[in-house]
Amino acid sequence: MNLSSYIKDRGLTDEQFGQEAGLHKSAVSRYRRGLVKPGWTAMTRMYVATKGAVTPNDFFVLPQEHEAPDEQEVSSALSVPSLPEQEGDVE
């Protein structure tokens, strides 16, 4: 469950949730709208305040199992050049 859904489903304001989690209402608003990713402390506070309903993974879009990129896609996405094969390399 994402933070926005959690807050909406419970009829809370950003300020009310912020008080429960120990976070400022403006930070909650930015996290809820996806403008910034919370740091570890904020994520932990939200996880505890929601009793695990909102997790750190809820703030990231992760590929589905069948969509996992291969090594070449990762290298090109990270702009890491592939190492040339050298003589004597054994696979």
C-alpha positions in Angstrom: 0.0 0.0 0.0 1.4 3.4 -0.8 1.4 6.3 1.6 -1.2 8.3 -0.3 -3.7 5.4 -0.2 -3.0 4.8 3.5 -3.7 8.4 4.4 -6.8 8.7 2.2 -8.3 5.3 3.4 -8.0 6.4 7.0 -9.3 9.9 6.4 -6.2 11.5 7.7 -4.6 14.8 6.8 -0.8 15.1 6.2 -0.5 16.9 9.5 -2.4 14.2 11.4 -0.3 11.4 9.9 2.8 13.5 10.5 2.0 13.7 14.2 1.5 9.9 14.4 4.8 9.3 12.6 6.9 12.1 14.1 7.3 13.9 10.7 6.5 17.4 9.6 3.3 17.8 7.5 5.2 19.3 4.6 7.6 16.3 4.5 4.6 13.9 4.6 3.0 15.9 1.7 6.2 15.6 -0.4 6.5 11.8 0.3 2.8 11.2 -0.4 3.0 13.0 -3.7 6.2 11.3 -4.8 8.2 14.5 -5.0 11.0 13.2 -2.8 12.0 9.8 -1.5 12.1 9.6 2.3 15.4 8.7 4.0 15.8 5.7 6.2 14.7 7.4 9.4 11.5 8.7 7.8 10.8 5.4 6.1 11.2 3.6 9.5 8.8 6.1 11.2 6.2 5.6 8.5 6.6 1.8 8.6 6.1 1.8 12.4 3.2 4.3 12.3 1.4 2.3 9.7 2.1 -1.0 11.4 3.9 -2.2 8.3 1.1 -1.3 5.8 3.5 1.2 4.1 7.0 -0.2 3.5 10.2 1.2 2.0 9.5 -0.7 -1.2 6.3 1.3 -1.7 8.4 4.3 -2.6 10.1 2.7 -5.5 8.9 1.2 -8.8 10.6 -2.2 -9.0 10.5 -4.4 -12.1 8.3 -7.4 -12.0 10.0 -10.8 -11.9 9.4 -11.4 -15.6 10.6 -7.9 -16.5 14.1 -8.3 -14.9 16.7 -6.6 -17.2 19.6 -8.6 -18.4 23.2 -7.7 -17.8 23.6 -5.8 -21.0 20.5 -3.6 -20.3 21.8 -2.8 -16.9 25.2 -1.9 -18.2 23.8 0.4 -20.9 21.4 2.0 -18.4 24.2 2.7 -16.0 26.5 3.7 -18.9 29.0 1.1 -17.9 31.0 -0.1 -20.8 31.2 -3.9 -21.3 34.6 -5.3 -20.7 36.1 -6.8 -23.9 36.7 -10.5 -23.9 40.3 -11.4 -23.5 42.3 -14.3 -24.7 42.3 -17.2 -22.3 39.0 -16.2 -20.6 37.1 -19.2 -19.5 33.4 -19.1 -18.9 
